[in-house]
Amino acid sequence: MSSGEETFRTEVAAWMRDHLRDEFEPLRGKARVEPADLTHAAAVDSVVAKIEGRFGRLDICVNNAGINIPDRS
């Protein structure tokens, strides 16, 4: 992240947010992680508002949400 970009990431699981915050620590404020369940439209609206409030705009959005359902067969 040497060319000025900043990252905003959402995560449902508290343990993963904690892990990501530890990883982001060396970036000195260039990366944030916030709790959000993006399966709810209101949560998506809230995240976009936070991003626009902090950064002024959203340039790139990567939807990397997934569901891990163990094989129960």
C-alpha positions in Angstrom: 0.0 0.0 0.0 2.7 2.4 -1.0 0.8 4.5 -3.5 -1.8 6.1 -1.3 -4.6 3.6 -1.4 -6.6 2.8 1.7 -8.6 -0.4 2.5 -11.9 -0.8 4.3 -12.9 -4.4 5.0 -16.0 -5.9 6.7 -16.1 -9.1 8.6 -18.9 -10.9 10.5 -16.7 -13.0 12.8 -15.2 -11.2 15.8 -12.2 -13.5 15.9 -11.4 -12.7 12.2 -11.8 -8.9 12.8 -9.3 -9.2 15.6 -6.9 -11.1 13.4 -7.2 -8.6 10.6 -6.7 -5.6 12.9 -3.4 -7.2 14.0 -2.4 -7.7 10.4 -3.4 -4.1 9.5 -1.5 -2.6 12.4 1.7 -1.9 10.4 -0.3 0.0 7.8 -0.8 2.9 10.2 -4.4 3.8 9.5 -4.4 2.9 5.8 -6.6 -0.1 6.5 -9.7 -0.6 8.6 -11.9 -3.5 9.4 -15.5 -3.1 10.7 -18.2 -5.5 11.8 -20.9 -6.0 9.2 -23.3 -8.7 7.9 -23.6 -7.9 4.3 -26.5 -10.3 3.8 -28.6 -7.4 5.0 -29.2 -4.4 2.7 -29.2 -1.9 5.6 -25.7 -3.1 6.5 -24.5 -2.6 3.0 -25.9 1.0 3.0 -24.2 1.6 6.3 -20.8 0.4 5.1 -21.0 2.5 2.0 -21.9 5.6 4.0 -18.9 4.9 6.4 -16.6 4.6 3.4 -17.8 7.7 1.7 -17.6 9.6 5.1 -14.0 8.6 5.7 -12.6 8.5 2.1 -15.0 10.7 0.2 -15.7 8.0 -2.4 -15.5 4.3 -3.2 -13.3 3.5 -6.1 -13.2 -0.3 -6.1 -15.5 -2.8 -4.4 -14.6 -6.5 -4.2 -17.4 -8.8 -3.1 -15.6 -11.8 -1.6 -18.4 -13.0 0.7 -18.9 -16.7 1.0 -20.6 -19.3 3.1 -18.7 -22.3 4.4 -21.2 -25.2 5.0 -19.5 -28.4 6.1 -20.3 -31.5 4.2 -22.7 -33.4 6.5 -23.0 -36.6 4.4 
